Amino acid sequence: MDEKILSKPKDPLDESHDAVGLMDALMDFSFKTAITPKIAHVLYIVGLIAAALFTGRWALDSFQRGIMGGMTSLLFAPVLFILYALLTRILLEVVVALFRILEHLKSIDRKTK
């Protein structure tokens, strides 16, 4: 069997095969270069920071309504943080999976031509 067919397609998260840098990709107005897989880890960190800020602000605002509301929010803030972080992670994994599918389809298309 042909080795090309059995070879593993390149991982879009592996930046070593990308000849185009991030700034070049940003200036690609034809959208032939995807930057989302390159910055997915940064987006996840930003999402975690946003989750922490959101839940912290929510917990502090709950104390302004009353001590019982504040105490309740302290119990539910970690749960809310985990749910927000989980949702962020799932959405980013779906986006990265779509880009991996795209790369695999491009690889298959190149091999069939």
Secondary structure in CASP SS format (residue, H / E / C, confidence):
PFRMAT SS
TARGET T0000
AUTHOR 0000-0000-0000
METHOD secondary structure of the structure
MODEL  1
M C 1.00
D C 1.00
E H 1.00
K H 1.00
I H 1.00
L H 1.00
S C 1.00
K C 1.00
P C 1.00
K C 1.00
D C 1.00
P C 1.00
L C 1.00
D C 1.00
E H 1.00
S H 1.00
H H 1.00
D C 1.00
A C 1.00
V C 1.00
G C 1.00
L H 1.00
M H 1.00
D H 1.00
A H 1.00
L H 1.00
M C 1.00
D C 1.00
F C 1.00
S C 1.00
F C 1.00
K C 1.00
T C 1.00
A C 1.00
I C 1.00
T H 1.00
P H 1.00
K H 1.00
I H 1.00
A H 1.00
H H 1.00
V H 1.00
L H 1.00
Y H 1.00
I H 1.00
V H 1.00
G H 1.00
L H 1.00
I H 1.00
A H 1.00
A H 1.00
A H 1.00
L H 1.00
F H 1.00
T H 1.00
G H 1.00
R H 1.00
W H 1.00
A H 1.00
L H 1.00
D H 1.00
S H 1.00
F H 1.00
Q H 1.00
R H 1.00
G C 1.00
I H 1.00
M H 1.00
G H 1.00
G H 1.00
M H 1.00
T H 1.00
S H 1.00
L H 1.00
L H 1.00
F H 1.00
A H 1.00
P H 1.00
V H 1.00
L H 1.00
F H 1.00
I H 1.00
L H 1.00
Y H 1.00
A H 1.00
L H 1.00
L H 1.00
T H 1.00
R H 1.00
I H 1.00
L H 1.00
L H 1.00
E H 1.00
V H 1.00
V H 1.00
V H 1.00
A H 1.00
L H 1.00
F H 1.00
R H 1.00
I H 1.00
L H 1.00
E H 1.00
H H 1.00
L H 1.00
K H 1.00
S H 1.00
I H 1.00
D H 1.00
R H 1.00
K H 1.00
T H 1.00
K C 1.00
END
